[in-house]
Amino acid sequence: MFNLTYLPIQMSSDTWDLIIIGGGIVGLSTAMEITGRYRRLRVLVVEKEDGVAHHQSGHNSGVIHCGIYYTAGSMKARTCVQGAAEMIRFCREYGIQHEICGKVIVAADVEEIPGLQKLYKQGQDNGITGVRLICREELLEIEPHCGGQRALHVPGTGITDYGKVSSKYADLVTLQGGEIRTRCKVIGFRKDKNDIILETTAGVLRSHYVINCAGLQSDYISRLAGVPPQIQIVPFRGEYYDVIPERQFLVRSLIYPVPDPRFPFLGVHFTSRVDGRVDAGPNAVLSFKREGYRRVDFNLRDAVTELRYSGFWQMARKHWRSGLSEYYRSFSKRAFVRALQRLVPDIRSSDLIPGQTGVRAQAVWPDGSFVDDFQFFRSENTLHVCNVPSPAATASIPIGRTIVQLAKESFGLTND
C-alpha cells in the first residue's frame, strides 16, 4: 500500500543484533520501541513487499477500538484500552488525520438486549469511560436512520488511517537508527554457532536474535525457524461495500450489531472513514490464499496447508452453517443488504458499490476453536508473534512494548 523503499536491495551478507520479520504495524511498532529503548543495537526490519503496511495493516476498517468486546483481564482488553488512548495521542502529535466520532452497538431485536447488557458490563470491567445503555429515542438522536430496540453508545471510539500510522512508525524507526529493507522475503533459517542465518531473496543476513511479526505468514515463518507453533493461521477474507456519496447521510459515525460471542468477527456494520467514505461490511469468507483479496485468488501451498490441518476440519464441522451463510452473502448482494437493513432499514442495494477487501489472519487451535487472545512462542534466540488479530492496529503501541519486554526477558537485551 505504501511503496516506501528505505534501502536499496543488496545481494550481500549483513550482520545485525536483531532482525524483525514483517513490515506491518506490529513489526514496525516493535522496531520503533526497540530502537528507541536500545540505541546501541543494530536493528533491521525486513519486509517481502515493496513497501510497508501492504496487508492487514493497510486493509482494515481504520477504527480506533475502545476495548468493549474483549474479556476483562485479557491482553486484548488491556492493550486495547491503553492503546486507544496512545493511538489518539500519537495521531495528534504527528498530525495524522483522525476523528473521535463515537459508535453505537445496536440490538436489532429484543432477543439481542441481554447481549448488549453483557457488553455494557464488560465495558465497565475494562474501565471504558462514557459508555451508556440508551433507549431507541436516544439512539435516533445520535443516528437518525438507525433501526433497533436499544443500543450502547461508546463515545470514545475513533477512526484513523493505519497505513499512514504505519508509515510514520517506519519514519521513526529510521530516525532512531534502525533500518528497513523491503522486497526482502525470508526463505530459509540456519543456525551458525550463536547466530541465526536468514536466507532471503535479497541476500544472506546474520543476526543474533530474530522477532517474527509476519502476520498472515507468521506460523509459516515459525515452522521455517524450527519452532512449530501450537496454532495455525486460517485466513478469512472480508469484503466491503462503499455507500454512494448521495446516501452517506444515512450514517453519521459507526453503527455495529451485537456480535455473536461464538465468533471472533463483529458482523457486518457501517464505518465512517477519515477520507469521507462510509463502508458497509465486512463478511468473513474462508480464503484459500493468505493474501488473496479477490474471490478467484488461490495459492496451492496455502490451500494444502489449510486442508491438512486437523483444526481446520474441526472448525468446519462446528461452524459450517455460519460458513455457508457467509459465502451466500458474499455472492448475493441482496442477502448482504438484508443484513445491513437490520441496522439501517433505509439502506438499498442501489446505495452500495463494491469497496475494499481485507484478509484476517485468524489463528485456530487443533480442536477447531478460534484463538481468542494474543499468542507468542519463544526459542533460544527467536520470538514468534503468531496471533495478534484485531485490535492489533489500535493496540500496536503497547503491543510493541510487550513484545520488546518479552525479547528483553528471552534474549537478555541491554544497552551495554
Secondary structure as GFF3:
##gff-version 3
##sequence-region A 1 416
A	DSSP	beta_strand	12	21	.	.	.	ID=ss1
A	DSSP	alpha_helix	25	37	.	.	.	ID=ss2
A	DSSP	beta_strand	43	46	.	.	.	ID=ss3
A	DSSP	three_ten_helix	56	58	.	.	.	ID=ss4
A	DSSP	beta_strand	63	64	.	.	.	ID=ss5
A	DSSP	alpha_helix	75	94	.	.	.	ID=ss6
A	DSSP	beta_strand	98	100	.	.	.	ID=ss7
A	DSSP	beta_strand	103	107	.	.	.	ID=ss8
A	DSSP	three_ten_helix	110	112	.	.	.	ID=ss9
A	DSSP	alpha_helix	113	125	.	.	.	ID=ss10
A	DSSP	beta_strand	132	134	.	.	.	ID=ss11
A	DSSP	alpha_helix	136	142	.	.	.	ID=ss12
A	DSSP	beta_strand	150	154	.	.	.	ID=ss13
A	DSSP	beta_strand	158	160	.	.	.	ID=ss14
A	DSSP	alpha_helix	162	175	.	.	.	ID=ss15
A	DSSP	beta_strand	179	181	.	.	.	ID=ss16
A	DSSP	beta_strand	186	192	.	.	.	ID=ss17
A	DSSP	beta_strand	195	200	.	.	.	ID=ss18
A	DSSP	beta_strand	203	212	.	.	.	ID=ss19
A	DSSP	three_ten_helix	215	217	.	.	.	ID=ss20
A	DSSP	alpha_helix	218	224	.	.	.	ID=ss21
A	DSSP	beta_strand	232	243	.	.	.	ID=ss22
A	DSSP	three_ten_helix	245	250	.	.	.	ID=ss23
A	DSSP	beta_strand	254	257	.	.	.	ID=ss24
A	DSSP	beta_strand	269	272	.	.	.	ID=ss25
A	DSSP	beta_strand	278	281	.	.	.	ID=ss26
A	DSSP	beta_strand	285	286	.	.	.	ID=ss27
A	DSSP	alpha_helix	300	307	.	.	.	ID=ss28
A	DSSP	alpha_helix	310	331	.	.	.	ID=ss29
A	DSSP	alpha_helix	333	341	.	.	.	ID=ss30
A	DSSP	three_ten_helix	349	351	.	.	.	ID=ss31
A	DSSP	beta_strand	352	364	.	.	.	ID=ss32
A	DSSP	beta_strand	375	378	.	.	.	ID=ss33
A	DSSP	beta_strand	382	387	.	.	.	ID=ss34
A	DSSP	alpha_helix	396	411	.	.	.	ID=ss35
###
